[in-house]
């Protein structure tokens, strides 16, 4: 009896938490973001830096303890960054996303907890200078529709994923990959690809050729 009561009470608290998150998204975050679609929800605590460059579609869910940052300047360099996230995309807790140029995430994408996504890195050409004080190396990140990014994965500058890609847990991605492939490892490599002719996922070599 007590377990049933606590289960109902816990479910009630979750609904209240969701309602409060929706209200805060509508009446607070909506004031600062570049654009935000209907039924999109931020779960706090959340850190946004230059949120005016963030554009969200409808029914996007970004869970708590995430950090989303756009960089408009770095020492003498000026940037015009843009983060775009499509409809019905879900991002789990503790996302770390930084953008100096462009990060585009499609619709119906699932990004698991503790993911890192960035379109830039610190250059290290000057061996006698602190890396954090050197110029940024920048290249856009594009993630297609229906992709799945596994827990604790890292998506670095220059990454382009076609629609329906699956990135395994703990993977490090920094290249271009075609639609409907499975990537794993550090650095990430193709291990499977969807064979449309046979209507099934098939193992491949690292070049994406069916075995």
N, C-alpha and C positions, 0 to 999 in steps of 0.2 A: 504493500500500500504506500509506504513512504517513498519507495523508489519511483513509483508511478507519479506521485505528487511532485517530486524533485525533477522528474523528467519533463513534466508539463510546465513547471516553473522555469526550468532552464530554457525550454523552447520559447516561452514568453519573453524571457530576457533577450534572447537572440533576435526576436522580432523587434523589440524596442531598440536594440543596438543598431539594427539595419535601418529602422526608421530615422533614428538620430543621424546616422551617417548620410542618408539621403537628404535630410533637411540641411545639414551643414554643407553638403555639396551644392545644393540649389542656392542657398542664401549666403554662402561665404566663398567657396572656391569658384563659383560661377562668375564672381566679380573680377577675377584676376586672369583666368585662362583665356587663350586666344579664341577658343570655341569649345563648347561642351554640349553633347547631344542629350536627348531625352533618356531618362532612366539610367544615366551614368552615375556611379557611386565611388567616392573615395572613402576608405576606412582609415581613420587616423590612429596614432600619430603619423603624419606624413610631412616630408620636407620638400617644398617646391622652391626652386631658384629660377628667377625670370620666367614665371609661368605664362606670361603673355605670348610666348612662342610655342605653347603646347596646344594641340588641336585634337579633340577627342570625339569619336563618333557616338552612336547611341548604344546604350546597354553595356558600356565598358565598366568593368569592376577592377579597381586597384586596391589591394589589401594593405594592411597597416605596416608601418616601419619601412616604407619605401622612400627613396630619394630620387627625385627627377630634377635634373639641372640642365639649363641651356646656357651656353657660354657666349656672351656678347662681345667680350674683349679679353685679350691675354697680353699683358704688357702693351706693346705698341700696335698689336694686331686687332682689327675689328672684325666681327663675324655677324652673320645674319642667320641664326639657327632656326630649325623648325623640327618639332616632333609631331608626327601624325599617327594616330592610332585608330583603326577602323572599328566598325560596329561589332558588338557582341564578343569583344576580346576580353579575356580574363587574365589578370596579372596577380600572382600570389605574393605573399609577404616578403619584405626585405629586398625588393628590387633596387638596384643601383643603376641609373641610366643617366648618361651625360652626353650632350650634343653640342657641337660647334658648327655643324653644317646641316645635315639632314639625317633623321632616323624615321623611317616609314615602316609601320607595322600594320599588316593587313587586317581583314575582318575574320572573326571566328578563330583567332589565335589563342593558344593557351601557353602562358609563360609560368613555369613552376617557381617555387620559392628560391630565394638567394641567387637569382640570375643577375648577371652584369652585362650591360649593353652600352657600347660607346662607339662613336664614329671618329674618334681621334686618340692619339697617344702622344706622349712627350718624346720629342726627338732626343738623340744622344750623340749627335755628330761631334759636339765639342767635348772632348774628353776631360778638359780641365774646368768644366762648369757644371754646377748642380743641374741634374736632369730636369728638375721641376722649374728651372728658370729658362729652359730652352724652348724654341718655338714648337707649336703643335703640328703634328703630321695628321692630316685630315682626309677621310674618304667616307662617303655616305654608307649607311647601313639600310638595306632593304629586306624586309621579311614578308613573304607572300601570305595570301589567305590560307587559313586552315592549317597553319604550321603548329607544331608542338615543340616547346623548348623544355628540356628536362631539368630537373632540380640541380642547382649549383653550376649551371652552364655559363660560359663566358662567350659573348658575341663581340668581336673586335671590329675595328674599322675595316671597311672594304668588303664586309660580308654581304652577300646577296643570296637569299634563299628563295627558290621557286615555291609555288603553291604546294601545300600538303607535305612539306618536309618534316621529318621527325628527328630531333636532336637528342641524343642520349644523355643521361645524367653525367655531370662532371666533364662535359666536352668543352673544348676550346675551338671556336670557329672563327676563321679569318679569311675565307675564300668565297668563291662563287660556286653554287651548287644548283643543279636543275630541279625541276618540280618532282615531287613524289619520290624522294629518296630518304633513306635512314642514314644518319651520320653519327659516329661515335669516336671518342678518343681525343688525344692531345698530341698533335693537332687532329681535328676531326677529319675522318675519311668515310667515304661511302661504303656501306656493307650490304645494303639492300636497295632495290629499286622496284617500283610498281610496274609490272608488265601488263600493259593495257590489252595486248592481244590475248593473254591467258587469264586476265582478270585476277591476278594474285601478286603478292610480294615475293620477289626472288632474290637470292643471294647474288652478290656481284664481287668483282675484284675492286681494287682501289680506284680504277678508272671508270667505274660504273658499268662495266660490261658484265652481262649475265654469265654466271658460271654454269 
